[in-house]
Amino acid sequence: MKSWQIVRLLAGSFILLSLALGVPGSPLFVSPWWLAFTAFVGANLLQSALTKWCLMESLLRRLGVSSGC
């Protein structure tokens, strides 16, 4: 997998997990504060789209994952 694919995979997984933990109707509900994590991931996705820079992608490249297109 390329770094941009891993970033999207992780972002989607984090959002789904934090929604499962933060929405009161969910069987995995823990606390509504998990929705703050959802907002954090969304804000980072928005920032990376506007600035064309993503910290997670930079970290993955340092770990040897190819960037690719």
mmCIF file as gemmi writes it, N, C-alpha and C atoms, coordinates in Angstrom:
data_model
loop_
_atom_site.group_PDB
_atom_site.id
_atom_site.type_symbol
_atom_site.label_atom_id
_atom_site.label_alt_id
_atom_site.label_comp_id
_atom_site.label_asym_id
_atom_site.label_entity_id
_atom_site.label_seq_id
_atom_site.pdbx_PDB_ins_code
_atom_site.Cartn_x
_atom_site.Cartn_y
_atom_site.Cartn_z
_atom_site.occupancy
_atom_site.B_iso_or_equiv
_atom_site.pdbx_formal_charge
_atom_site.auth_seq_id
_atom_site.auth_asym_id
_atom_site.pdbx_PDB_model_num
ATOM 1 N N . MET Axp A 1 ? 0.837 -1.187 0 1 0 ? 1 A 1
ATOM 2 C CA . MET Axp A 1 ? 0 0 0 1 0 ? 1 A 1
ATOM 3 C C . MET Axp A 1 ? 0.878 1.245 0 1 0 ? 1 A 1
ATOM 4 N N . LYS Axp A 2 ? 0.384 2.269 -0.62 1 0 ? 2 A 1
ATOM 5 C CA . LYS Axp A 2 ? 1.077 3.558 -0.656 1 0 ? 2 A 1
ATOM 6 C C . LYS Axp A 2 ? 0.702 4.36 0.583 1 0 ? 2 A 1
ATOM 7 N N . SER Axp A 3 ? 1.502 5.369 0.91 1 0 ? 3 A 1
ATOM 8 C CA . SER Axp A 3 ? 1.266 6.147 2.13 1 0 ? 3 A 1
ATOM 9 C C . SER Axp A 3 ? -0.086 6.846 2.117 1 0 ? 3 A 1
ATOM 10 N N . TRP Axp A 4 ? -0.517 7.368 0.951 1 0 ? 4 A 1
ATOM 11 C CA . TRP Axp A 4 ? -1.801 8.062 0.91 1 0 ? 4 A 1
ATOM 12 C C . TRP Axp A 4 ? -2.956 7.097 1.15 1 0 ? 4 A 1
ATOM 13 N N . GLN Axp A 5 ? -2.794 5.833 0.752 1 0 ? 5 A 1
ATOM 14 C CA . GLN Axp A 5 ? -3.833 4.838 0.993 1 0 ? 5 A 1
ATOM 15 C C . GLN Axp A 5 ? -3.898 4.472 2.478 1 0 ? 5 A 1
ATOM 16 N N . ILE Axp A 6 ? -2.748 4.37 3.114 1 0 ? 6 A 1
ATOM 17 C CA . ILE Axp A 6 ? -2.709 4.051 4.543 1 0 ? 6 A 1
ATOM 18 C C . ILE Axp A 6 ? -3.31 5.183 5.359 1 0 ? 6 A 1
ATOM 19 N N . VAL Axp A 7 ? -3.028 6.435 4.969 1 0 ? 7 A 1
ATOM 20 C CA . VAL Axp A 7 ? -3.597 7.592 5.674 1 0 ? 7 A 1
ATOM 21 C C . VAL Axp A 7 ? -5.115 7.535 5.615 1 0 ? 7 A 1
ATOM 22 N N . ARG Axp A 8 ? -5.663 7.269 4.45 1 0 ? 8 A 1
ATOM 23 C CA . ARG Axp A 8 ? -7.115 7.212 4.311 1 0 ? 8 A 1
ATOM 24 C C . ARG Axp A 8 ? -7.704 6.029 5.065 1 0 ? 8 A 1
ATOM 25 N N . LEU Axp A 9 ? -7.002 4.901 5.05 1 0 ? 9 A 1
ATOM 26 C CA . LEU Axp A 9 ? -7.452 3.725 5.794 1 0 ? 9 A 1
ATOM 27 C C . LEU Axp A 9 ? -7.493 4.013 7.292 1 0 ? 9 A 1
ATOM 28 N N . LEU Axp A 10 ? -6.428 4.624 7.806 1 0 ? 10 A 1
ATOM 29 C CA . LEU Axp A 10 ? -6.378 4.943 9.227 1 0 ? 10 A 1
ATOM 30 C C . LEU Axp A 10 ? -7.417 5.995 9.607 1 0 ? 10 A 1
ATOM 31 N N . ALA Axp A 11 ? -7.56 7.033 8.781 1 0 ? 11 A 1
ATOM 32 C CA . ALA Axp A 11 ? -8.531 8.091 9.075 1 0 ? 11 A 1
ATOM 33 C C . ALA Axp A 11 ? -9.949 7.524 9.104 1 0 ? 11 A 1
ATOM 34 N N . GLY Axp A 12 ? -10.29 6.724 8.123 1 0 ? 12 A 1
ATOM 35 C CA . GLY Axp A 12 ? -11.622 6.114 8.101 1 0 ? 12 A 1
ATOM 36 C C . GLY Axp A 12 ? -11.855 5.192 9.283 1 0 ? 12 A 1
ATOM 37 N N . SER Axp A 13 ? -10.85 4.417 9.637 1 0 ? 13 A 1
ATOM 38 C CA . SER Axp A 13 ? -10.967 3.511 10.788 1 0 ? 13 A 1
ATOM 39 C C . SER Axp A 13 ? -11.115 4.28 12.091 1 0 ? 13 A 1
ATOM 40 N N . PHE Axp A 14 ? -10.302 5.344 12.257 1 0 ? 14 A 1
ATOM 41 C CA . PHE Axp A 14 ? -10.399 6.168 13.464 1 0 ? 14 A 1
ATOM 42 C C . PHE Axp A 14 ? -11.767 6.817 13.586 1 0 ? 14 A 1
ATOM 43 N N . ILE Axp A 15 ? -12.3 7.31 12.479 1 0 ? 15 A 1
ATOM 44 C CA . ILE Axp A 15 ? -13.614 7.96 12.516 1 0 ? 15 A 1
ATOM 45 C C . ILE Axp A 15 ? -14.703 6.96 12.878 1 0 ? 15 A 1
ATOM 46 N N . LEU Axp A 16 ? -14.7 5.804 12.237 1 0 ? 16 A 1
ATOM 47 C CA . LEU Axp A 16 ? -15.726 4.805 12.542 1 0 ? 16 A 1
ATOM 48 C C . LEU Axp A 16 ? -15.63 4.302 13.984 1 0 ? 16 A 1
ATOM 49 N N . LEU Axp A 17 ? -14.404 4.08 14.457 1 0 ? 17 A 1
ATOM 50 C CA . LEU Axp A 17 ? -14.219 3.626 15.828 1 0 ? 17 A 1
ATOM 51 C C . LEU Axp A 17 ? -14.663 4.676 16.834 1 0 ? 17 A 1
ATOM 52 N N . SER Axp A 18 ? -14.272 5.936 16.612 1 0 ? 18 A 1
ATOM 53 C CA . SER Axp A 18 ? -14.654 6.976 17.567 1 0 ? 18 A 1
ATOM 54 C C . SER Axp A 18 ? -16.15 7.239 17.533 1 0 ? 18 A 1
ATOM 55 N N . LEU Axp A 19 ? -16.797 7.076 16.394 1 0 ? 19 A 1
ATOM 56 C CA . LEU Axp A 19 ? -18.253 7.188 16.348 1 0 ? 19 A 1
ATOM 57 C C . LEU Axp A 19 ? -18.912 6.052 17.121 1 0 ? 19 A 1
ATOM 58 N N . ALA Axp A 20 ? -18.372 4.847 16.961 1 0 ? 20 A 1
ATOM 59 C CA . ALA Axp A 20 ? -18.924 3.704 17.698 1 0 ? 20 A 1
ATOM 60 C C . ALA Axp A 20 ? -18.775 3.893 19.201 1 0 ? 20 A 1
ATOM 61 N N . LEU Axp A 21 ? -17.683 4.524 19.619 1 0 ? 21 A 1
ATOM 62 C CA . LEU Axp A 21 ? -17.459 4.741 21.049 1 0 ? 21 A 1
ATOM 63 C C . LEU Axp A 21 ? -18.15 5.99 21.59 1 0 ? 21 A 1
ATOM 64 N N . GLY Axp A 22 ? -18.576 6.906 20.7 1 0 ? 22 A 1
ATOM 65 C CA . GLY Axp A 22 ? -19.101 8.185 21.16 1 0 ? 22 A 1
ATOM 66 C C . GLY Axp A 22 ? -20.588 8.418 20.968 1 0 ? 22 A 1
ATOM 67 N N . VAL Axp A 23 ? -21.242 7.613 20.149 1 0 ? 23 A 1
ATOM 68 C CA . VAL Axp A 23 ? -22.672 7.804 19.902 1 0 ? 23 A 1
ATOM 69 C C . VAL Axp A 23 ? -23.461 6.978 20.924 1 0 ? 23 A 1
ATOM 70 N N . PRO Axp A 24 ? -24.337 7.626 21.688 1 0 ? 24 A 1
ATOM 71 C CA . PRO Axp A 24 ? -25.067 6.923 22.757 1 0 ? 24 A 1
ATOM 72 C C . PRO Axp A 24 ? -25.856 5.69 22.305 1 0 ? 24 A 1
ATOM 73 N N . GLY Axp A 25 ? -26.327 5.625 21.086 1 0 ? 25 A 1
ATOM 74 C CA . GLY Axp A 25 ? -27.09 4.469 20.621 1 0 ? 25 A 1
ATOM 75 C C . GLY Axp A 25 ? -26.237 3.271 20.26 1 0 ? 25 A 1
ATOM 76 N N . SER Axp A 26 ? -24.933 3.434 20.239 1 0 ? 26 A 1
ATOM 77 C CA . SER Axp A 26 ? -24.032 2.359 19.844 1 0 ? 26 A 1
ATOM 78 C C . SER Axp A 26 ? -23.856 1.332 20.966 1 0 ? 26 A 1
ATOM 79 N N . PRO Axp A 27 ? -23.759 0.049 20.602 1 0 ? 27 A 1
ATOM 80 C CA . PRO Axp A 27 ? -23.501 -0.967 21.64 1 0 ? 27 A 1
ATOM 81 C C . PRO Axp A 27 ? -22.105 -0.852 22.249 1 0 ? 27 A 1
ATOM 82 N N . LEU Axp A 28 ? -21.213 -0.117 21.614 1 0 ? 28 A 1
ATOM 83 C CA . LEU Axp A 28 ? -19.855 0.069 22.123 1 0 ? 28 A 1
ATOM 84 C C . LEU Axp A 28 ? -19.683 1.404 22.842 1 0 ? 28 A 1
ATOM 85 N N . PHE Axp A 29 ? -20.782 2.107 23.068 1 0 ? 29 A 1
ATOM 86 C CA . PHE Axp A 29 ? -20.725 3.453 23.653 1 0 ? 29 A 1
ATOM 87 C C . PHE Axp A 29 ? -19.918 3.484 24.946 1 0 ? 29 A 1
ATOM 88 N N . VAL Axp A 30 ? -19.014 4.467 25.042 1 0 ? 30 A 1
ATOM 89 C CA . VAL Axp A 30 ? -18.212 4.694 26.24 1 0 ? 30 A 1
ATOM 90 C C . VAL Axp A 30 ? -18.483 6.08 26.785 1 0 ? 30 A 1
ATOM 91 N N . SER Axp A 31 ? -18.289 7.1 25.927 1 0 ? 31 A 1
ATOM 92 C CA . SER Axp A 31 ? -18.453 8.488 26.343 1 0 ? 31 A 1
ATOM 93 C C . SER Axp A 31 ? -18.671 9.361 25.107 1 0 ? 31 A 1
ATOM 94 N N . PRO Axp A 32 ? -19.491 10.398 25.226 1 0 ? 32 A 1
ATOM 95 C CA . PRO Axp A 32 ? -19.667 11.293 24.08 1 0 ? 32 A 1
ATOM 96 C C . PRO Axp A 32 ? -18.393 12.082 23.749 1 0 ? 32 A 1
ATOM 97 N N . TRP Axp A 33 ? -17.424 12.091 24.642 1 0 ? 33 A 1
ATOM 98 C CA . TRP Axp A 33 ? -16.168 12.787 24.384 1 0 ? 33 A 1
ATOM 99 C C . TRP Axp A 33 ? -15.375 12.155 23.246 1 0 ? 33 A 1
ATOM 100 N N . TRP Axp A 34 ? -15.687 10.924 22.878 1 0 ? 34 A 1
ATOM 101 C CA . TRP Axp A 34 ? -15.028 10.3 21.737 1 0 ? 34 A 1
ATOM 102 C C . TRP Axp A 34 ? -15.351 11.033 20.441 1 0 ? 34 A 1
ATOM 103 N N . LEU Axp A 35 ? -16.463 11.773 20.42 1 0 ? 35 A 1
ATOM 104 C CA . LEU Axp A 35 ? -16.811 12.538 19.226 1 0 ? 35 A 1
ATOM 105 C C . LEU Axp A 35 ? -15.816 13.671 18.984 1 0 ? 35 A 1
ATOM 106 N N . ALA Axp A 36 ? -15.125 14.119 20.023 1 0 ? 36 A 1
ATOM 107 C CA . ALA Axp A 36 ? -14.076 15.121 19.858 1 0 ? 36 A 1
ATOM 108 C C . ALA Axp A 36 ? -12.93 14.548 19.014 1 0 ? 36 A 1
ATOM 109 N N . PHE Axp A 37 ? -12.655 13.273 19.178 1 0 ? 37 A 1
ATOM 110 C CA . PHE Axp A 37 ? -11.623 12.628 18.358 1 0 ? 37 A 1
ATOM 111 C C . PHE Axp A 37 ? -12.057 12.577 16.897 1 0 ? 37 A 1
ATOM 112 N N . THR Axp A 38 ? -13.34 12.331 16.665 1 0 ? 38 A 1
ATOM 113 C CA . THR Axp A 38 ? -13.873 12.356 15.306 1 0 ? 38 A 1
ATOM 114 C C . THR Axp A 38 ? -13.648 13.724 14.683 1 0 ? 38 A 1
ATOM 115 N N . ALA Axp A 39 ? -13.948 14.776 15.445 1 0 ? 39 A 1
ATOM 116 C CA . ALA Axp A 39 ? -13.742 16.145 14.95 1 0 ? 39 A 1
ATOM 117 C C . ALA Axp A 39 ? -12.265 16.423 14.688 1 0 ? 39 A 1
ATOM 118 N N . PHE Axp A 40 ? -11.387 15.919 15.533 1 0 ? 40 A 1
ATOM 119 C CA . PHE Axp A 40 ? -9.95 16.103 15.359 1 0 ? 40 A 1
ATOM 120 C C . PHE Axp A 40 ? -9.468 15.466 14.059 1 0 ? 40 A 1
ATOM 121 N N . VAL Axp A 41 ? -9.896 14.247 13.786 1 0 ? 41 A 1
ATOM 122 C CA . VAL Axp A 41 ? -9.492 13.565 12.551 1 0 ? 41 A 1
ATOM 123 C C . VAL Axp A 41 ? -10.044 14.315 11.341 1 0 ? 41 A 1
ATOM 124 N N . GLY Axp A 42 ? -11.303 14.738 11.425 1 0 ? 42 A 1
ATOM 125 C CA . GLY Axp A 42 ? -11.896 15.5 10.325 1 0 ? 42 A 1
ATOM 126 C C . GLY Axp A 42 ? -11.167 16.808 10.075 1 0 ? 42 A 1
ATOM 127 N N . ALA Axp A 43 ? -10.793 17.508 11.149 1 0 ? 43 A 1
ATOM 128 C CA . ALA Axp A 43 ? -10.059 18.77 11.008 1 0 ? 43 A 1
ATOM 129 C C . ALA Axp A 43 ? -8.69 18.534 10.37 1 0 ? 43 A 1
ATOM 130 N N . ASN Axp A 44 ? -8.039 17.444 10.729 1 0 ? 44 A 1
ATOM 131 C CA . ASN Axp A 44 ? -6.745 17.132 10.12 1 0 ? 44 A 1
ATOM 132 C C . ASN Axp A 44 ? -6.888 16.791 8.64 1 0 ? 44 A 1
ATOM 133 N N . LEU Axp A 45 ? -7.96 16.105 8.265 1 0 ? 45 A 1
ATOM 134 C CA . LEU Axp A 45 ? -8.193 15.819 6.854 1 0 ? 45 A 1
ATOM 135 C C . LEU Axp A 45 ? -8.445 17.106 6.076 1 0 ? 45 A 1
ATOM 136 N N . LEU Axp A 46 ? -9.208 18.008 6.655 1 0 ? 46 A 1
ATOM 137 C CA . LEU Axp A 46 ? -9.473 19.296 6.023 1 0 ? 46 A 1
ATOM 138 C C . LEU Axp A 46 ? -8.179 20.101 5.868 1 0 ? 46 A 1
ATOM 139 N N . GLN Axp A 47 ? -7.39 20.151 6.922 1 0 ? 47 A 1
ATOM 140 C CA . GLN Axp A 47 ? -6.115 20.878 6.886 1 0 ? 47 A 1
ATOM 141 C C . GLN Axp A 47 ? -5.196 20.301 5.823 1 0 ? 47 A 1
ATOM 142 N N . SER Axp A 48 ? -5.114 18.983 5.733 1 0 ? 48 A 1
ATOM 143 C CA . SER Axp A 48 ? -4.208 18.383 4.753 1 0 ? 48 A 1
ATOM 144 C C . SER Axp A 48 ? -4.683 18.63 3.323 1 0 ? 48 A 1
ATOM 145 N N . ALA Axp A 49 ? -5.985 18.721 3.134 1 0 ? 49 A 1
ATOM 146 C CA . ALA Axp A 49 ? -6.505 19.017 1.792 1 0 ? 49 A 1
ATOM 147 C C . ALA Axp A 49 ? -6.176 20.448 1.381 1 0 ? 49 A 1
ATOM 148 N N . LEU Axp A 50 ? -6.218 21.372 2.337 1 0 ? 50 A 1
ATOM 149 C CA . LEU Axp A 50 ? -5.968 22.777 2.021 1 0 ? 50 A 1
ATOM 150 C C . LEU Axp A 50 ? -4.484 23.105 1.898 1 0 ? 50 A 1
ATOM 151 N N . THR Axp A 51 ? -3.651 22.476 2.717 1 0 ? 51 A 1
ATOM 152 C CA . THR Axp A 51 ? -2.228 22.8 2.719 1 0 ? 51 A 1
ATOM 153 C C . THR Axp A 51 ? -1.383 21.816 1.91 1 0 ? 51 A 1
ATOM 154 N N . LYS Axp A 52 ? -1.972 20.704 1.507 1 0 ? 52 A 1
ATOM 155 C CA . LYS Axp A 52 ? -1.266 19.634 0.784 1 0 ? 52 A 1
ATOM 156 C C . LYS Axp A 52 ? -0.103 19.067 1.591 1 0 ? 52 A 1
ATOM 157 N N . TRP Axp A 53 ? -0.255 19.057 2.918 1 0 ? 53 A 1
ATOM 158 C CA . TRP Axp A 53 ? 0.739 18.468 3.813 1 0 ? 53 A 1
ATOM 159 C C . TRP Axp A 53 ? 0.018 17.681 4.901 1 0 ? 53 A 1
ATOM 160 N N . CYS Axp A 54 ? 0.477 16.486 5.16 1 0 ? 54 A 1
ATOM 161 C CA . CYS Axp A 54 ? -0.147 15.616 6.156 1 0 ? 54 A 1
ATOM 162 C C . CYS Axp A 54 ? 0.948 15.022 7.043 1 0 ? 54 A 1
ATOM 163 N N . LEU Axp A 55 ? 0.839 15.241 8.332 1 0 ? 55 A 1
ATOM 164 C CA . LEU Axp A 55 ? 1.84 14.729 9.271 1 0 ? 55 A 1
ATOM 165 C C . LEU Axp A 55 ? 1.917 13.211 9.229 1 0 ? 55 A 1
ATOM 166 N N . MET Axp A 56 ? 0.773 12.536 9.198 1 0 ? 56 A 1
ATOM 167 C CA . MET Axp A 56 ? 0.768 11.071 9.175 1 0 ? 56 A 1
ATOM 168 C C . MET Axp A 56 ? 1.482 10.542 7.935 1 0 ? 56 A 1
ATOM 169 N N . GLU Axp A 57 ? 1.266 11.183 6.801 1 0 ? 57 A 1
ATOM 170 C CA . GLU Axp A 57 ? 1.935 10.738 5.581 1 0 ? 57 A 1
ATOM 171 C C . GLU Axp A 57 ? 3.442 10.97 5.674 1 0 ? 57 A 1
ATOM 172 N N . SER Axp A 58 ? 3.842 12.068 6.289 1 0 ? 58 A 1
ATOM 173 C CA . SER Axp A 58 ? 5.276 12.323 6.487 1 0 ? 58 A 1
ATOM 174 C C . SER Axp A 58 ? 5.897 11.263 7.394 1 0 ? 58 A 1
ATOM 175 N N . LEU Axp A 59 ? 5.193 10.88 8.443 1 0 ? 59 A 1
ATOM 176 C CA . LEU Axp A 59 ? 5.691 9.845 9.35 1 0 ? 59 A 1
ATOM 177 C C . LEU Axp A 59 ? 5.791 8.498 8.643 1 0 ? 59 A 1
ATOM 178 N N . LEU Axp A 60 ? 4.796 8.184 7.836 1 0 ? 60 A 1
ATOM 179 C CA . LEU Axp A 60 ? 4.834 6.912 7.105 1 0 ? 60 A 1
ATOM 180 C C . LEU Axp A 60 ? 5.991 6.868 6.12 1 0 ? 60 A 1
ATOM 181 N N . ARG Axp A 61 ? 6.284 7.983 5.47 1 0 ? 61 A 1
ATOM 182 C CA . ARG Axp A 61 ? 7.415 8.021 4.537 1 0 ? 61 A 1
ATOM 183 C C . ARG Axp A 61 ? 8.727 7.799 5.272 1 0 ? 61 A 1
ATOM 184 N N . ARG Axp A 62 ? 8.847 8.361 6.481 1 0 ? 62 A 1
ATOM 185 C CA . ARG Axp A 62 ? 10.067 8.139 7.274 1 0 ? 62 A 1
ATOM 186 C C . ARG Axp A 62 ? 10.217 6.681 7.684 1 0 ? 62 A 1
ATOM 187 N N . LEU Axp A 63 ? 9.076 5.987 7.789 1 0 ? 63 A 1
ATOM 188 C CA . LEU Axp A 63 ? 9.113 4.574 8.132 1 0 ? 63 A 1
ATOM 189 C C . LEU Axp A 63 ? 9.374 3.691 6.909 1 0 ? 63 A 1
ATOM 190 N N . GLY Axp A 64 ? 9.502 4.331 5.744 1 0 ? 64 A 1
ATOM 191 C CA . GLY Axp A 64 ? 9.869 3.581 4.547 1 0 ? 64 A 1
ATOM 192 C C . GLY Axp A 64 ? 8.722 3.248 3.627 1 0 ? 64 A 1
ATOM 193 N N . VAL Axp A 65 ? 7.526 3.736 3.899 1 0 ? 65 A 1
ATOM 194 C CA . VAL Axp A 65 ? 6.391 3.48 3.029 1 0 ? 65 A 1
ATOM 195 C C . VAL Axp A 65 ? 6.495 4.411 1.817 1 0 ? 65 A 1
ATOM 196 N N . SER Axp A 66 ? 6.309 3.872 0.628 1 0 ? 66 A 1
ATOM 197 C CA . SER Axp A 66 ? 6.427 4.71 -0.573 1 0 ? 66 A 1
ATOM 198 C C . SER Axp A 66 ? 5.205 5.612 -0.718 1 0 ? 66 A 1
ATOM 199 N N . SER Axp A 67 ? 5.435 6.81 -1.294 1 0 ? 67 A 1
ATOM 200 C CA . SER Axp A 67 ? 4.337 7.765 -1.417 1 0 ? 67 A 1
ATOM 201 C C . SER Axp A 67 ? 3.433 7.418 -2.587 1 0 ? 67 A 1
ATOM 202 N N . GLY Axp A 68 ? 3.98 7.222 -3.765 1 0 ? 68 A 1
ATOM 203 C CA . GLY Axp A 68 ? 3.201 6.815 -4.926 1 0 ? 68 A 1
ATOM 204 C C . GLY Axp A 68 ? 2.026 7.72 -5.233 1 0 ? 68 A 1
ATOM 205 N N . CYS Axp A 69 ? 1.367 7.469 -6.347 1 0 ? 69 A 1
ATOM 206 C CA . CYS Axp A 69 ? 0.189 8.251 -6.738 1 0 ? 69 A 1
ATOM 207 C C . CYS Axp A 69 ? -0.982 7.386 -7.038 1 0 ? 69 A 1
